[in-house]
Amino acid sequence: MTCRPIVARTDREALARYEALLRADNAVLLGIYQRDSHCLVGKISFFDYNQRNRCGEIGYFLLPDYRGQGLAKKAMRLAHTAIFSHIGAHKITAQTAAFNVASIGLLLSLGYRQDGILREHHELLGTLYDDHLYSLLRREYEEQVIL
């Protein structure tokens, strides 16, 4: 589920797109792996990083069989450390559909705050839903780490 334009891609085109992301100066792509099998079960993307305001957007995906186990939360915490400590970001933004209760819950549990709503912005099965915008500031992240 995404609010981004959906583009049909061949496997070769998708691979080329991810390879370009890995080389991009303003994006980071992280894999989420199952500990026992070392299988890739999800991903976290940090993209559209603006060096002037030190802000970028985070996106995440976890295969359905691995949801509800705390993997996304653990991976997001590690991603936050990398983004705030190593990249030097000031703010991470996230966007999710109003109907995506699990994603909203994840963001709130990680300390994100709602910044706004994009009304009727997300189409799913012919219906337009609102999208919620969230952000986490460096100081809010640091307060969590201290606790």
Secondary structure by P-SEA (a helix, b strand, c coil): ccccbbbbbcaaaaaaaaaaaaacccbbbbbbbccccccccccccccccccccccccccccccccccccaaaaaaaaaaaaaaaccccccbbbbbbcccaaaaaaaaaaaccccccccccccccccbbbbbbbbbccaaaaaaaaac
